[in-house]
Amino acid sequence: MGSFSLMHWLVLGVIAILLLGGGRFSNMMGDVAKGIKQFKKGMAEDDDDKPAPTRIEGKAAPEPTVRREAEPVREEQR
């Protein structure tokens, strides 16, 4: 109980083709196939490239800038 047999899947497939039309159904299946290919290509690219270091891993902490107080302007004596 609860699982579909091969006959159920065939009936559902025929109903889907009748409702959507043969051309529309084949276009959808083509789009699904393209999506799967792009997914596999993306997964293969992830394996080849090393991930870029994150902000914490890749860079040392920047040197803190020390603010010096401005020296007072001295007036020249006349």
N, C-alpha and C positions, 0 to 999 in steps of 0.2 A: 504494500500500500504506500502511496505517496510518491512513487517513482514512475517516470514515464517510460513506456516501452517504445520500441522502434516504430510501431504503428502510430502511436500518439505523435511522435516527432514528424513523421511523414504527413499526417493530416494537418498538423500545425503549419508545416512548410507550404503545403498546397494552398491553405487558406491565406497565408501571408502573401504568396505570389498572386493569388486572385485579387486580394484587396489592394496591394501596392502596384501591381502590374509588373510584368517581367523586366522591363527596362529599368524601372525605378529600383527594383530589388537587386538587380545585378550592379547598378551604380552604388548602392549602399554597401554591398559586399566588397566592391572594389575599393571603396573608401576605408572600409575596415582593414583590408589587406595593406593599403598604403600606411595606415596608422601603425599597424604591427611592424612593418618594415622600418618606419621612422623610429619606433621605440627600440627595436633591436640595434639600429645604427647608433642611437644615442647612448645605449648601454655599452656598446663597444667603444665609443669615443671616451666614455668615462673611465674605462679600464686602461686605455692607452695613456691618457694625460694624467700627470700627477696633479693633485688638487693644489690650487694656489694657497700659500700659507695664509692663515687667518691673521687678523690684526694682532692678536696676542702672540701667535707663534712666529710670525715673519718679521716683526719689527721690535727693536729694543725700545724701551721707553725713551721718549725724547728728553734731552737734557733740560732740566728746569732752568728757565731764564731768570737770572738774578737782576732785579731792578735796582739800579743805583739811584739814590736820591740826587737830584741835580745840585751841583755846587752853587752856592749863592754867588750872584754876580758881584764882583768887587769893582767899585769905582776907582779909577786911577786918581792918585793924589796929584794935585797941581802944584 
